Amino acid sequence: MAHFQSIEEENGITRITYKDQRFYEAHDAKGEYVPSVTTYLNAAPKGLQFYEWIKKHGDDSDTIMMEAAERGSRVHGATEQLDKTGKLKLVDDNGNCPYYLDEIFMIYRYLAFIKRYTDVPPICVEGSYASKELDIAGTIDRVWKLNDGKVWLFDIKTGNVYDYYFMQLAAYKKIYEHFNPNVKIEKVGVLWLKAATKTDKPYQGKYWQLEEPPKPLEYYWDMFVHCRALWKNENEKAKPSNFEFEVDIDLTK
């Protein structure tokens, strides 16, 4: 069993996270838990670039990836606050800044994107969904009608972008439309805040890019279904464990 990390409740759904695994309580089956899309995609091949990176960094790769995930979480939190409140303080009341410099750059790249491509509030910000029927669960970063007139579903990425991320988007589109049948997703993409782009072009600016799938989305959905089957074959009995903790530990009693 993977190492326990956290239990969270958001938007009426319980999410249990372990190292490399995450389960959501299904909206359509109380008490039943569904592995997340990203958990299923642990079975996806990551490509030569990813494995060469692991080989290069060896024992340090876990630490580097954990630090990258924490930085990604801070950027996600900042963009979520911006989209929900319209405000963000980069320095707190005590004069402390909770962000690293590269995170501030990525926050400003996100600002450049929304100032250029959004005229109305987002339709969905960090929406959690889980369906036992579809056997899919996950948290969708954004659904937004951009000023091109199209309804986009996109995921915010602060590190390298890999092809299997488009499998994630295909699954997110499926579950979002399942629970929101009146909203038709017309476009999907990865909003990459660490791109190598240096010029302004459609859907890109300096070091940011909204990247669409290079192949039809149906292709990535089929690939996701295969990855899910592979993961289930290797984790036939996987499910969240029950934990009980004392909230206050007092050794003096």
Secondary structure as GFF3:
##gff-version 3
##sequence-region A 1 253
A	DSSP	beta_strand	4	10	.	.	.	ID=ss1
A	DSSP	beta_strand	13	18	.	.	.	ID=ss2
A	DSSP	beta_strand	21	25	.	.	.	ID=ss3
A	DSSP	beta_strand	33	35	.	.	.	ID=ss4
A	DSSP	alpha_helix	37	40	.	.	.	ID=ss5
A	DSSP	three_ten_helix	41	43	.	.	.	ID=ss6
A	DSSP	alpha_helix	48	57	.	.	.	ID=ss7
A	DSSP	three_ten_helix	58	60	.	.	.	ID=ss8
A	DSSP	alpha_helix	61	85	.	.	.	ID=ss9
A	DSSP	alpha_helix	101	117	.	.	.	ID=ss10
A	DSSP	beta_strand	124	131	.	.	.	ID=ss11
A	DSSP	beta_strand	136	145	.	.	.	ID=ss12
A	DSSP	beta_strand	151	157	.	.	.	ID=ss13
A	DSSP	alpha_helix	165	179	.	.	.	ID=ss14
A	DSSP	beta_strand	187	192	.	.	.	ID=ss15
A	DSSP	beta_strand	204	205	.	.	.	ID=ss16
A	DSSP	beta_strand	208	211	.	.	.	ID=ss17
A	DSSP	alpha_helix	217	234	.	.	.	ID=ss18
###
